[in-house]
């Protein structure tokens, strides 16, 4: 279900250190657009210190029609967590290196085009997941990708090229972990190269781990890539980047509304691009249509 919203007052939450564009240029573009469309606006620049508390204070003092996250996946997750289970919609102007959620819901990756959605877009409510009290709007995973995210965060170089180089180096000697997974409808046990808890479709790298997932259907998918011979790696990558991972004999997808995952010590959990410390027993719950988001108006099917 889509709906229109008259946008007259907007809070922009800006991460000053994300993206290649200068923040002065970002603010100038926002000011110009809002001036042209008679939109009242204010900025909050994140600092990494009590940002959630400060943003909530601003929402209480002057409730906006919408909050726009300007930055990467971390900024989007910060704002989405604040707005979850409320009637204030989230809009996204993607400036990160991955921008996973924005890509999955069709947000233009060009700043001016994303900004134009304030007048041209529609509101839709999407699902969120709860993993041991942590909220997931896009993708979370255990195993190889989470391990690479950790290595990537420890390095000084950013961008998809740096991520791919680390993945290539670590892949050769990576040892899969064992898991026990109980969903509301089935049980699986065994080793996995990667376990992705998917509320959406693809990573920011455009690798589609869950191409048939629907972000507002009340279900999520646990996507397993089971251990595979080195000779199968190229085929797996091809399937991931052509929306055909379900065709691989090393892929398994468990569709569910709730689940528990038993993992091992040393295995890492990442949520929407951020590493999270957690117990070895993960309890996952679905919250259907909990977050209102701004996205492009879909074409008329007629």
RODO-2510 file (C-alpha; in nm, 4 decimals, decimal comma):
residues 302
     n   res          X          Y          Z
     1     x     0,0000     0,0000     0,0000
     2     x     0,1444     0,3345    -0,1122
     3     x     0,0373     0,6807    -0,0009
     4     x     0,1323     1,0399    -0,0783
     5     x     0,2489     1,2843     0,1883
     6     x     0,2447     1,6614     0,1838
     7     x     0,5969     1,7489     0,2953
     8     x     0,6307     2,0925     0,4550
     9     x     0,8810     2,0443     0,7392
    10     x     1,1866     1,8170     0,7139
    11     x     1,4752     1,7250     0,9428
    12     x     1,7914     1,6273     0,7541
    13     x     2,0322     1,4043     0,9480
    14     x     2,3718     1,4427     0,7832
    15     x     2,6821     1,2316     0,8383
    16     x     2,9640     1,4830     0,7801
    17     x     3,2277     1,2196     0,6975
    18     x     3,0448     0,9959     0,4472
    19     x     3,0674     1,0153     0,0701
    20     x     3,2966     1,2011    -0,1672
    21     x     3,0860     1,5165    -0,1939
    22     x     3,1614     1,8044     0,0450
    23     x     2,9049     1,8624     0,3162
    24     x     2,8874     2,2314     0,2228
    25     x     2,7795     2,1253    -0,1268
    26     x     2,5243     1,8814     0,0197
    27     x     2,3731     2,1506     0,2392
    28     x     2,3661     2,3983    -0,0506
    29     x     2,1734     2,1517    -0,2703
    30     x     1,9265     2,0812     0,0101
    31     x     1,8756     2,4514     0,0820
    32     x     1,8181     2,5268    -0,2871
    33     x     1,5666     2,2448    -0,3295
    34     x     1,3731     2,3278    -0,0140
    35     x     1,3662     2,6954    -0,1083
    36     x     1,2210     2,6126    -0,4494
    37     x     0,9482     2,3962    -0,2967
    38     x     0,8654     2,6019     0,0144
    39     x     0,9816     2,3309     0,2543
    40     x     1,0911     2,4277     0,6031
    41     x     1,4051     2,2385     0,7004
    42     x     1,6719     2,1943     0,9634
    43     x     1,9990     2,0008     0,9810
    44     x     2,1476     1,7729     1,2420
    45     x     2,5077     1,6623     1,1849
    46     x     2,6008     1,3331     1,3472
    47     x     2,9025     1,3212     1,5761
    48     x     2,8990     0,9607     1,6960
    49     x     2,8168     1,0819     2,0478
    50     x     2,4565     1,0472     2,1735
    51     x     2,3182     1,1083     1,8241
    52     x     2,0001     0,9069     1,8837
    53     x     1,9217     1,1016     2,2025
    54     x     1,9805     1,4380     2,0364
    55     x     1,7712     1,3514     1,7301
    56     x     1,4834     1,2344     1,9510
    57     x     1,4945     1,5686     2,1338
    58     x     1,4628     1,7506     1,8018
    59     x     1,1658     1,5342     1,7037
    60     x     0,9925     1,6139     2,0312
    61     x     1,0618     1,9878     2,0069
    62     x     0,9533     2,0293     1,6442
    63     x     0,7960     1,7135     1,4958
    64     x     0,8804     1,7038     1,1220
    65     x     0,6769     1,5531     0,8408
    66     x     0,9794     1,3428     0,7479
    67     x     1,3391     1,2706     0,8507
    68     x     1,5984     1,2371     0,5746
    69     x     1,9126     1,0341     0,6390
    70     x     2,2026     1,1693     0,4326
    71     x     2,4931     0,9251     0,4472
    72     x     2,5708     0,5564     0,4302
    73     x     2,4173     0,2454     0,5827
    74     x     2,5149     0,3456     0,9363
    75     x     2,3347     0,6795     0,9142
    76     x     2,0288     0,5140     0,7600
    77     x     2,0207     0,2530     1,0368
    78     x     2,0534     0,5216     1,3062
    79     x     1,7555     0,7192     1,1757
    80     x     1,5478     0,4108     1,0919
    81     x     1,5846     0,2806     1,4473
    82     x     1,4557     0,6119     1,5834
    83     x     1,1558     0,6203     1,3469
    84     x     1,0644     0,2506     1,3683
    85     x     0,7103     0,1910     1,5006
    86     x     0,6224     0,5592     1,4458
    87     x     0,4266     0,7524     1,1827
    88     x     0,7188     0,9717     1,0761
    89     x     0,8607     0,8439     0,7457
    90     x     1,2266     0,7883     0,6670
    91     x     1,3764     0,9247     0,3452
    92     x     1,7269     0,8417     0,2236
    93     x     1,9850     1,0381     0,0291
    94     x     2,2574     0,7735    -0,0177
    95     x     2,6177     0,8882     0,0179
    96     x     2,7869     0,5710     0,1465
    97     x     2,9912     0,3061    -0,0281
    98     x     2,7245     0,0347    -0,0010
    99     x     2,3818     0,1981     0,0339
   100     x     2,2174    -0,1445     0,0539
   101     x     1,8663    -0,0563     0,1754
   102     x     1,8319     0,2429    -0,0536
   103     x     1,9169     0,0314    -0,3575
   104     x     1,6715    -0,2418    -0,2585
   105     x     1,3795     0,0009    -0,2297
   106     x     1,4678     0,1800    -0,5522
   107     x     1,6105     0,5079    -0,4208
   108     x     1,8113     0,6862    -0,6934
   109     x     2,1811     0,6892    -0,6121
   110     x     2,2133     1,0399    -0,7566
   111     x     2,1678     1,3002    -0,4824
   112     x     1,9500     1,5409    -0,6809
   113     x     1,7188     1,2604    -0,7942
   114     x     1,6908     1,1222    -0,4403
   115     x     1,6129     1,4701    -0,3088
   116     x     1,3360     1,5105    -0,5694
   117     x     1,1459     1,2242    -0,4062
   118     x     1,0439     1,4634    -0,1270
   119     x     0,7793     1,5898    -0,3694
   120     x     0,7544     1,3024    -0,6171
   121     x     0,7810     0,9921    -0,3970
   122     x     0,5292     0,7825    -0,2070
   123     x     0,5221     0,6371     0,1434
   124     x     0,5283     0,2625     0,2018
   125     x     0,5630     0,0690     0,5264
   126     x     0,8303    -0,2036     0,5305
   127     x     0,9143    -0,4831     0,7736
   128     x     1,1887    -0,4911     1,0327
   129     x     1,3485    -0,7757     1,2261
   130     x     1,4560    -0,8047     1,5874
   131     x     1,7690    -1,0106     1,6606
   132     x     1,8352    -1,0321     2,0337
   133     x     1,7067    -0,6771     2,0759
   134     x     1,8929    -0,5361     1,7736
   135     x     1,6853    -0,4095     1,4811
   136     x     1,7468    -0,5127     1,1202
   137     x     1,5952    -0,3303     0,8234
   138     x     1,8035    -0,4785     0,5438
   139     x     2,0488    -0,7679     0,5792
   140     x     2,2308    -0,9307     0,8676
   141     x     2,4699    -1,2200     0,8469
   142     x     2,7071    -1,4628     1,0118
   143     x     3,0086    -1,6318     0,8630
   144     x     3,2307    -1,5173     0,5804
   145     x     3,0780    -1,1802     0,4892
   146     x     3,0596    -1,0676     0,8540
   147     x     3,4239    -1,1715     0,8956
   148     x     3,5199    -0,9612     0,5907
   149     x     3,3196    -0,6636     0,7220
   150     x     3,5276    -0,6856     1,0409
   151     x     3,8548    -0,6955     0,8442
   152     x     3,7341    -0,4119     0,6208
   153     x     3,6454    -0,1937     0,9214
   154     x     3,9898    -0,2563     1,0703
   155     x     4,1610    -0,1342     0,7522
   156     x     4,2213     0,2210     0,6369
   157     x     4,1065     0,1870     0,2745
   158     x     3,7384     0,2212     0,1826
   159     x     3,5282     0,1361    -0,1204
   160     x     3,4160    -0,1833    -0,2978
   161     x     3,7644    -0,2476    -0,4362
   162     x     3,9151    -0,2684    -0,0867
   163     x     3,6360    -0,4990     0,0282
   164     x     3,6843    -0,7295    -0,2729
   165     x     4,0613    -0,7440    -0,2175
   166     x     4,0204    -0,8426     0,1482
   167     x     3,7598    -1,1046     0,0549
   168     x     3,9911    -1,2557    -0,2048
   169     x     4,2798    -1,2768     0,0424
   170     x     4,0755    -1,4301     0,3246
   171     x     3,8617    -1,6685     0,1186
   172     x     4,1359    -1,9240     0,0592
   173     x     4,1885    -2,0144     0,4247
   174     x     3,8402    -1,9449     0,5630
   175     x     3,6905    -2,2287     0,7726
   176     x     3,3072    -2,2465     0,7825
   177     x     3,1247    -2,2580     1,1160
   178     x     2,8514    -2,5027     1,2209
   179     x     2,4954    -2,3860     1,2911
   180     x     2,1658    -2,5138     1,4279
   181     x     1,8631    -2,3300     1,2887
   182     x     1,5040    -2,3752     1,4016
   183     x     1,2378    -2,1720     1,2215
   184     x     0,8629    -2,1678     1,2785
   185     x     0,8314    -2,4332     1,0070
   186     x     1,1568    -2,6329     0,9721
   187     x     1,4934    -2,7332     1,1233
   188     x     1,8378    -2,7254     0,9633
   189     x     2,1757    -2,8207     1,1048
   190     x     2,5191    -2,8208     0,9461
   191     x     2,8157    -2,6119     0,8346
   192     x     2,7713    -2,2962     0,6305
   193     x     3,0107    -2,0632     0,4537
   194     x     2,7636    -1,7834     0,5170
   195     x     2,4247    -1,7405     0,6880
   196     x     2,2299    -1,4311     0,5827
   197     x     1,9181    -1,3161     0,7673
   198     x     1,7459    -1,1268     0,4891
   199     x     1,4667    -0,8728     0,5109
   200     x     1,5528    -0,7573     0,1588
   201     x     1,7358    -0,8719    -0,1541
   202     x     2,0937    -0,7641    -0,2153
   203     x     2,4074    -0,6384    -0,0458
   204     x     2,5345    -0,2906    -0,1268
   205     x     2,7793    -0,4592    -0,3637
   206     x     2,4709    -0,5670    -0,5689
   207     x     2,5237    -0,9358    -0,4834
   208     x     2,1653    -1,0654    -0,4624
   209     x     2,1621    -1,3180    -0,1788
   210     x     1,7796    -1,3232    -0,1632
   211     x     1,6469    -1,2139    -0,5044
   212     x     1,2849    -1,3182    -0,4435
   213     x     1,2520    -1,1603    -0,0976
   214     x     0,9746    -0,9043    -0,0404
   215     x     1,0453    -0,6326     0,2132
   216     x     0,6879    -0,5924     0,3402
   217     x     0,5342    -0,9426     0,3238
   218     x     0,5677    -1,0341     0,6923
   219     x     0,8321    -1,2996     0,6178
   220     x     1,2102    -1,3021     0,6200
   221     x     1,4553    -1,5489     0,4692
   222     x     1,7566    -1,7259     0,6159
   223     x     1,9858    -1,7719     0,3175
   224     x     2,2540    -2,0376     0,3527
   225     x     2,5589    -2,0883     0,1374
   226     x     2,6883    -2,4297     0,2295
   227     x     3,0585    -2,5239     0,2038
   228     x     3,1681    -2,5531    -0,1576
   229     x     3,4808    -2,6607    -0,3456
   230     x     3,7128    -2,3828    -0,4591
   231     x     3,6307    -2,4666    -0,8193
   232     x     3,2669    -2,3666    -0,7593
   233     x     3,3488    -2,0127    -0,6375
   234     x     3,3246    -1,8425    -0,9778
   235     x     2,9878    -2,0039    -1,0450
   236     x     2,8552    -1,8910    -0,7073
   237     x     2,9678    -1,5348    -0,7720
   238     x     2,8018    -1,5413    -1,1137
   239     x     2,4749    -1,6590    -0,9567
   240     x     2,4922    -1,3893    -0,6873
   241     x     2,5371    -1,1107    -0,9411
   242     x     2,2719    -1,2394    -1,1836
   243     x     1,9880    -1,2955    -0,9318
   244     x     2,0230    -1,6742    -0,9667
   245     x     2,1744    -1,7860    -0,6361
   246     x     1,8708    -2,0108    -0,5790
   247     x     1,9901    -2,2214    -0,8756
   248     x     2,3118    -2,3214    -0,6962
   249     x     2,3303    -2,6620    -0,5287
   250     x     2,5204    -2,4892    -0,2463
   251     x     2,2357    -2,2461    -0,1730
   252     x     1,9425    -2,3061     0,0605
   253     x     1,6710    -2,0573     0,1620
   254     x     1,4504    -2,0956     0,4687
   255     x     1,1424    -1,8684     0,4610
   256     x     0,9977    -1,7914     0,8023
   257     x     0,8350    -1,5500     1,0467
   258     x     1,0539    -1,6375     1,3464
   259     x     1,3683    -1,8390     1,4072
   260     x     1,6512    -1,9234     1,6435
   261     x     2,0097    -1,9724     1,5293
   262     x     2,2738    -2,1412     1,7425
   263     x     2,6173    -2,0166     1,6422
   264     x     2,9678    -2,0780     1,7785
   265     x     3,2233    -1,8680     1,9639
   266     x     3,4304    -1,6605     1,7246
   267     x     3,1535    -1,6258     1,4687
   268     x     3,0642    -1,2619     1,4055
   269     x     2,7229    -1,1012     1,3536
   270     x     2,6867    -0,7942     1,1342
   271     x     2,3629    -0,5976     1,1044
   272     x     2,3090    -0,3540     0,8182
   273     x     2,6865    -0,3117     0,7835
   274     x     2,7662    -0,2758     1,1548
   275     x     2,9306    -0,5420     1,3731
   276     x     2,7244    -0,6414     1,6785
   277     x     2,8298    -0,8355     1,9868
   278     x     2,5726    -1,0980     2,0757
   279     x     2,5084    -1,4271     2,2525
   280     x     2,5592    -1,7504     2,0618
   281     x     2,1824    -1,8097     2,0561
   282     x     2,0127    -1,5657     1,8192
   283     x     1,6378    -1,5169     1,8529
   284     x     1,4809    -1,3521     1,5494
   285     x     1,1346    -1,1964     1,5369
   286     x     0,9454    -1,0240     1,2549
   287     x     0,7748    -0,6836     1,2867
   288     x     0,5466    -0,6459     0,9853
   289     x     0,5248    -0,3000     0,8236
   290     x     0,6870    -0,1247     1,1202
   291     x     0,8788     0,1480     0,9319
   292     x     0,7386     0,4097     0,6934
   293     x     0,9804     0,4932     0,4110
   294     x     0,9815     0,7277     0,1137
   295     x     1,0420     0,5602    -0,2210
   296     x     0,9757     0,6205    -0,5915
   297     x     0,6164     0,6059    -0,7093
   298     x     0,5844     0,2654    -0,8818
   299     x     0,4664     0,2620    -1,2437
   300     x     0,0959     0,2081    -1,3054
   301     x     0,0530    -0,1661    -1,3830
   302     x    -0,2161    -0,0790    -1,6378
***
